[in-house]
Amino acid sequence: MLLILRALIVIPFCILLCLLGSLYCLFSPRHPRHSYTFGRLFGRLAPVFGLKVETRIYPGIENIGNCVYIANHQNNYDMVTTAKAVQMRTVTVGKKSLLWIPFFGPFYWLTGNILIDRNNKTKSRGTIYQVVDQMKKRDISIWMFPEGTRSRGRGLLPFKTGAFHAAIAAGVPVVPICVSNTDKKIDLNRWNNGRVIVEMLAPIDTSKYDKDRVRELAQYCHDVMAVKIDELNQEVAEMEAQDAKRGH
């Protein structure tokens, strides 16, 4: 019953947001502020899913300038849990096939996000430089999921190098964003689905890296994020144990 109630809230909300959001964006199509604005609205769905999301933003991140944000990609709930971590003038990089999702695809493009062809490996390097070119021309930061796919409970998967090539080429720092585990955590027929912590880490300077050391940078970021995600999972477990004692 609870699942049906949630569906009756979430599905119309998402369709209306995409439709009305697309109309709104037609007045200033692909402006980078749209991702921030509408991302916050998607984040409002967290309580509907029974989640208490705590978002920790790195102090002074608004003064850092443009960045490449990287986050672990677990499942479709990431769009809800990470929403409040998205900063102004930040757009995501997604695969071109997203464009064909009814309602969401055109909305995703109109909000200024970047679509790339991930299946064409021969064009991958050129695609990264197109992303860098857009960063400079539009004065934007980008958000990428370097695992390249949803992990679905398999832990932090190995990173692909595209995000790190982009950061080095653009001369901007990499900012890791770590999300505690949500795999098998959310039962849509359960009212309370616990806590999620989203934490933005300190920017990682890329100036000492070049294209020959891109895998070294990717591995370093992977190691930093893996440690932090383990810490967040432990912290969430302790917090939820305390909630259970208090009867929450």
C-alpha positions in Angstrom: 0.0 0.0 0.0 2.8 2.4 0.9 4.5 1.6 -2.4 1.4 2.6 -4.3 1.0 5.8 -2.3 4.6 6.7 -3.0 4.2 6.0 -6.7 1.1 8.3 -6.8 3.3 11.1 -5.4 6.6 10.5 -7.2 5.5 9.7 -10.7 3.2 12.8 -11.2 5.7 15.0 -9.4 8.5 13.9 -11.8 6.4 14.2 -15.0 5.1 17.6 -14.0 8.6 18.8 -13.0 10.0 17.7 -16.3 7.2 19.2 -18.4 6.9 22.5 -16.5 10.7 22.7 -16.1 11.1 22.2 -19.9 8.7 25.1 -20.5 10.5 27.3 -18.0 13.9 26.5 -19.5 12.8 27.5 -23.0 13.1 31.1 -21.9 16.8 30.5 -21.2 17.7 27.1 -22.7 20.7 25.3 -21.4 21.6 28.0 -18.8 23.8 26.3 -16.2 21.7 27.6 -13.3 18.9 25.3 -14.2 20.7 22.1 -13.1 21.2 23.6 -9.6 17.6 24.9 -9.4 15.8 21.7 -10.5 18.3 19.4 -8.8 17.1 21.0 -5.5 13.5 20.2 -6.4 14.3 16.5 -7.1 16.1 16.4 -3.7 12.7 17.2 -2.0 11.7 13.6 -2.8 14.1 12.2 -0.2 11.5 12.3 2.7 8.9 10.7 0.4 11.2 7.7 0.1 11.6 7.6 3.8 15.2 8.9 3.8 16.9 11.3 6.1 19.7 12.8 4.0 22.5 14.8 5.6 24.6 16.8 3.1 28.0 18.1 4.1 29.5 20.7 1.8 33.2 21.5 1.9 33.6 25.0 3.5 34.4 27.7 1.0 33.8 25.5 -2.1 32.0 28.5 -3.7 35.3 30.3 -3.8 37.3 27.5 -5.4 36.2 28.3 -9.0 35.3 25.7 -11.6 35.9 22.1 -10.7 35.2 18.5 -11.9 33.0 16.9 -9.2 33.1 13.1 -9.0 30.7 11.0 -7.1 30.0 7.3 -6.5 27.1 6.0 -8.6 25.0 3.4 -6.8 21.5 3.5 -8.3 18.6 5.7 -9.5 18.2 7.2 -6.0 21.4 9.1 -6.5 19.5 11.9 -8.2 17.6 12.4 -5.0 20.3 11.8 -2.4 23.0 14.0 -4.0 20.8 16.9 -5.1 21.8 19.3 -2.4 25.5 18.8 -3.1 25.1 20.2 -6.6 26.7 23.7 -6.7 25.8 26.7 -8.8 26.8 26.6 -12.5 27.4 22.9 -12.3 26.1 20.5 -15.0 26.3 16.8 -15.3 27.8 14.7 -18.1 25.5 11.9 -19.2 25.2 9.4 -22.1 23.3 10.4 -25.2 20.7 7.7 -24.7 19.2 9.7 -21.8 17.7 12.0 -24.4 15.2 9.4 -25.4 13.7 8.9 -22.0 10.1 10.3 -22.2 9.7 13.7 -20.4 13.1 13.5 -18.7 15.4 13.4 -21.7 14.5 16.8 -23.3 14.3 18.3 -19.8 17.8 17.0 -19.0 19.2 18.6 -22.2 17.4 21.9 -21.7 18.7 22.3 -18.2 22.2 22.6 -19.7 23.6 19.1 -19.0 26.1 17.6 -21.5 25.3 14.5 -23.5 28.2 12.3 -24.8 28.5 9.1 -26.8 30.1 6.7 -24.4 29.8 3.8 -26.7 32.1 5.2 -29.4 35.6 4.6 -27.9 37.3 6.0 -31.0 35.7 9.4 -30.3 36.2 9.3 -26.5 39.2 11.6 -26.4 37.6 14.2 -28.7 34.5 14.1 -26.5 36.5 14.9 -23.4 38.0 17.9 -25.1 34.5 19.0 -26.2 33.5 18.9 -22.5 36.6 20.9 -21.5 35.7 23.4 -24.3 32.2 23.8 -22.9 33.6 24.3 -19.4 35.7 27.2 -20.6 33.1 28.8 -22.9 30.2 28.5 -20.5 32.2 29.1 -17.3 30.8 25.9 -15.7 31.8 23.0 -13.5 30.9 19.5 -14.4 29.7 16.5 -12.4 30.6 13.0 -13.4 30.3 9.5 -12.1 33.7 8.0 -12.9 32.6 4.4 -12.3 30.7 4.8 -15.6 27.8 2.7 -14.4 25.7 2.0 -11.3 27.5 -0.1 -8.8 24.3 -1.8 -7.4 25.9 -3.1 -4.2 29.3 -4.1 -5.7 31.2 -1.4 -3.8 33.2 1.4 -5.4 33.9 0.2 -8.9 37.2 1.0 -10.8 37.2 4.5 -12.2 37.3 5.3 -15.9 39.7 8.1 -16.7 37.4 10.6 -18.6 36.7 12.9 -15.6 40.4 13.1 -14.8 41.5 13.8 -18.4 38.9 16.6 -18.3 40.2 18.1 -15.0 43.8 18.0 -16.1 43.0 19.5 -19.5 40.9 22.3 -18.0 43.4 22.9 -15.2 40.8 22.6 -12.5 40.7 20.6 -9.2 38.8 17.4 -8.7 36.2 17.4 -5.9 35.1 14.0 -4.6 31.6 13.6 -3.3 31.0 10.5 -1.3 27.5 8.9 -0.6 26.9 6.3 2.1 25.4 3.0 1.0 21.9 3.0 -0.4 21.9 -0.4 -2.0 19.0 -2.6 -0.7 18.5 0.1 1.9 15.2 1.4 0.5 12.1 -0.6 0.8 9.2 1.3 -0.8 6.7 -0.5 1.5 8.6 0.6 4.6 8.0 4.0 6.1 11.4 4.7 7.5 14.4 3.8 5.3 17.1 5.3 7.5 19.9 7.8 6.9 22.2 8.7 4.1 25.2 11.0 4.4 26.6 12.8 1.4 29.9 14.4 2.0 32.0 16.7 -0.2 35.7 16.3 0.3 38.5 18.8 -0.1 39.4 19.7 -3.7 42.3 17.7 -5.1 44.9 19.7 -7.0 45.6 18.4 -10.5 48.4 20.8 -11.4 51.1 18.2 -10.7 49.5 15.6 -13.1 49.6 15.4 -16.8 48.0 13.0 -19.4 50.6 10.4 -18.7 49.7 10.3 -15.0 46.0 10.4 -15.4 45.5 6.8 -14.1 47.6 7.7 -11.1 45.2 10.6 -10.3 42.2 8.4 -10.9 43.5 5.7 -8.5 44.4 8.3 -5.9 40.8 9.7 -6.0 39.4 6.2 -5.9 41.4 5.3 -2.8 40.4 8.6 -1.0 36.7 8.0 -1.8 36.8 4.3 -0.8 38.1 5.1 2.7 35.6 7.9 3.2 32.6 5.8 2.0 33.6 3.1 4.5 33.7 5.8 7.3 30.3 7.2 6.3 28.8 3.7 6.3 30.1 3.1 9.8 28.8 6.5 10.9 25.3 5.8 9.4 25.2 2.4 11.1 26.0 4.0 14.5 23.4 6.7 14.0 20.7 4.3 13.0 21.5 2.1 16.0 21.0 5.2 18.2 17.7 6.0 16.3 16.5 2.4 17.0 17.2 2.8 20.7 15.2 6.0 20.8 12.4 4.3 18.9 12.7 6.5 15.8 
